[in-house]
């Protein structure tokens, strides 16, 4: 299960210091405490210890270490604390965000396929994370940034994901190759996953889910909720293939 530290407020370090910690660990897994000390006059020891207890960092022998999961947790907490999402996402690689999302789904009973690339009538399409269990099939588009998410932009992103899912839903043979039993008749739910929380929760039937609420979304999905778009898998005569 995903740690509660993702959604819990974390005020042990000032926002600017936490943002700097995210920056210093970008592209590497650790930073020496002295590099942080040079940036602040505060006593970091108890504050880093609090971060360690919350699971956001690993702190040993003066070295602060963070894996992908911890960096996403810190980024989410920063946004909840009021940090500029554009600055936060600048120091978080999209691969880290995707890895976190895939791990979370896998830890909660889903089989996953990342960067699921296929073609339909010669047109190449890609789904960031395709996840499935006995009851759900999810096509997840990971957006770790928030810049430019105007209503118009949100509609464009949602429509593009719907188009990809509609294409995949016409190719049950590809889903069979993922060892999904009897995919015909089941439905695929398109999802937009974001680092921070947007005002819009649903656009054209496509759920827009902040990563901090991914599990709430999964376990709260109702089979009778008609507001969420579900694309039914049906066999088509068009030519398709995995890429």
C-alpha positions in Angstrom: 0.0 0.0 0.0 1.1 3.6 -0.6 2.4 5.4 2.4 0.2 7.9 4.2 3.2 10.2 4.1 2.2 11.2 0.6 -0.9 13.1 1.8 0.2 14.0 5.3 1.4 17.6 5.7 5.1 18.0 6.2 6.3 21.2 7.8 9.5 20.0 9.4 11.5 22.0 6.8 10.6 25.4 5.3 9.1 25.2 1.8 12.2 26.7 0.2 14.5 24.2 1.9 12.3 21.3 0.8 12.3 22.6 -2.7 16.1 22.9 -2.6 16.3 19.3 -1.3 14.2 18.2 -4.3 16.6 20.1 -6.6 19.8 18.8 -5.0 18.6 15.2 -5.4 17.5 15.6 -9.0 19.4 13.2 -11.1 21.1 11.6 -8.1 20.0 9.6 -5.1 21.7 11.5 -2.2 23.0 14.8 -0.9 25.4 15.5 2.0 23.8 17.3 4.9 26.6 20.0 4.8 25.2 21.1 1.4 21.9 21.8 3.1 23.6 23.4 6.1 25.3 26.0 3.8 21.8 27.1 2.7 20.3 27.6 6.2 21.1 28.8 9.7 18.5 26.5 11.3 19.3 23.3 13.0 18.6 20.7 10.4 19.2 17.6 12.5 15.7 17.4 14.2 14.0 18.5 11.0 15.7 15.9 8.9 14.9 13.3 11.6 11.2 14.3 11.2 11.4 13.8 7.5 13.0 10.4 8.0 10.2 9.4 10.4 7.6 10.4 7.8 9.4 8.2 5.2 10.2 11.1 2.9 14.0 10.8 3.2 16.6 8.3 4.4 19.2 9.9 6.6 22.3 8.2 7.8 25.8 9.4 8.7 25.2 12.9 7.4 23.9 11.7 4.0 20.3 12.4 2.9 19.1 9.9 0.4 15.9 9.8 -1.6 14.5 7.3 -4.0 11.9 8.0 -6.7 9.0 7.3 -4.4 10.3 9.6 -1.7 10.9 12.4 -4.3 7.4 12.2 -5.6 6.1 12.2 -2.0 8.1 15.4 -1.3 7.0 17.0 -4.5 3.3 16.4 -3.7 3.8 17.7 -0.1 5.4 20.8 -1.5 2.5 21.5 -3.8 0.1 21.0 -0.9 2.2 23.5 1.1 1.7 26.2 -1.5 5.0 25.8 -3.5 4.8 26.8 -7.2 3.9 23.6 -9.1 6.0 24.8 -12.1 9.2 24.9 -9.9 8.4 21.6 -8.2 7.8 19.7 -11.5 11.0 21.2 -12.9 13.0 19.1 -10.4 11.0 16.0 -10.8 11.6 13.8 -13.9 8.6 12.4 -15.7 10.2 8.9 -15.3 10.1 9.2 -11.5 6.4 10.1 -11.6 5.6 7.2 -14.0 7.6 4.7 -11.9 5.8 5.9 -8.7 2.4 5.5 -10.4 3.3 2.0 -11.7 4.7 0.8 -8.4 1.6 2.0 -6.6 -0.7 0.2 -8.9 1.4 -3.0 -8.8 1.5 -2.9 -5.0 -2.3 -2.8 -5.0 -3.0 -5.9 -7.1 -2.7 -4.6 -10.6 -0.7 -6.1 -13.4 1.0 -3.3 -15.4 2.6 -2.5 -18.7 4.4 0.8 -19.0 4.8 2.6 -22.3 2.3 0.3 -24.0 2.9 1.1 -27.7 0.7 -0.2 -30.4 -0.4 0.7 -33.9 -3.8 0.8 -35.6 -4.0 1.1 -39.4 -0.4 2.2 -39.3 -0.8 5.0 -36.7 1.4 4.6 -33.7 -0.1 5.2 -30.2 1.2 5.0 -26.7 -0.3 4.6 -23.3 1.9 5.6 -20.4 0.7 2.9 -18.0 -1.8 0.2 -18.8 -3.0 -1.5 -15.6 -5.5 -4.3 -15.0 -6.9 -6.7 -12.4 -9.9 -9.0 -12.3 -12.4 -6.1 -12.3 -10.7 -3.0 -13.8 -8.6 -2.0 -16.8 -7.1 1.5 -16.6 -5.2 3.4 -19.3 -3.2 6.1 -17.4 -1.8 9.2 -18.9 0.8 10.6 -16.5 1.1 14.4 -16.4 3.7 15.3 -13.7 3.4 19.0 -14.6 0.6 21.5 -14.2 1.7 24.3 -16.5 -0.8 25.2 -19.1 -3.6 23.1 -17.7 -6.3 25.6 -18.7 -9.8 24.3 -19.4 -9.0 24.1 -23.1 -5.7 22.3 -22.5 -7.5 19.8 -20.1 -10.1 19.1 -22.8 -7.3 18.4 -25.4 -5.5 16.0 -23.1 -8.7 14.2 -22.2 -9.8 13.9 -25.8 -6.4 12.5 -26.8 -6.5 9.9 -24.1 -10.0 8.9 -25.1 -8.9 8.5 -28.7 -6.0 6.2 -27.6 -8.3 4.1 -25.4 -10.9 3.9 -28.2 -8.2 2.6 -30.5 -7.0 0.0 -28.0 -10.5 -1.1 -27.2 -10.8 -2.2 -30.9 -7.9 -4.7 -30.5 -8.8 -7.4 -28.0 -6.1 -9.6 -29.5 -3.5 -7.3 -28.2 -5.0 -7.4 -24.7 -5.0 -11.2 -24.9 -1.2 -11.0 -25.5 -0.9 -9.3 -22.2 -2.5 -12.4 -20.7 -5.8 -10.6 -19.9 -8.4 -13.3 -19.9 -11.5 -12.7 -22.1 -11.0 -9.0 -22.6 -13.9 -8.7 -25.0 -16.9 -7.3 -23.3 -14.9 -5.6 -20.6 -14.2 -1.9 -20.5 -11.1 0.3 -20.3 -11.2 3.5 -18.1 -9.1 6.4 -19.4 -7.4 8.3 -16.6 -5.3 11.5 -16.4 -2.9 11.3 -13.4 -1.4 14.6 -12.2 1.2 15.6 -9.6 -1.0 18.3 -8.1 -4.8 18.7 -7.7 -6.7 20.5 -10.4 -10.1 22.2 -10.0 -11.5 19.9 -12.7 -12.0 16.3 -11.5 -13.6 15.1 -14.7 -13.4 16.2 -18.3 -15.5 14.6 -21.0 -15.9 11.6 -18.7 -12.1 11.2 -18.2 -11.2 11.3 -14.5 -8.4 13.7 -13.6 -6.8 12.2 -10.5 -4.0 13.7 -8.3 -1.4 11.2 -7.4 -2.1 11.6 -3.7 -5.7 10.4 -4.4 -4.9 7.5 -6.7 -5.8 4.8 -4.2 -9.0 6.6 -3.2 -9.9 6.7 -6.9 -9.2 3.0 -7.5 -11.0 1.8 -4.4 -13.8 4.3 -4.8 -14.8 3.5 -8.4 -18.4 2.5 -8.6 -19.5 0.2 -11.5 -22.7 2.2 -11.7 -21.1 5.6 -11.9 -22.2 6.8 -15.4 -20.1 10.0 -15.2 -16.9 8.1 -15.7 -16.2 7.1 -19.3 -15.8 3.4 -19.9 -14.7 2.2 -23.4 -16.0 -1.3 -24.2 -13.6 -3.7 -25.8 -15.0 -5.0 -29.1 -13.3 -6.9 -31.9 -12.6 -4.9 -35.1 -11.6 -5.9 -38.6 -8.9 -3.2 -38.8 -5.2 -4.2 -38.7 -3.4 -3.7 -35.4 -0.2 -4.7 -33.9 2.1 -4.2 -30.9 5.1 -1.9 -31.6 
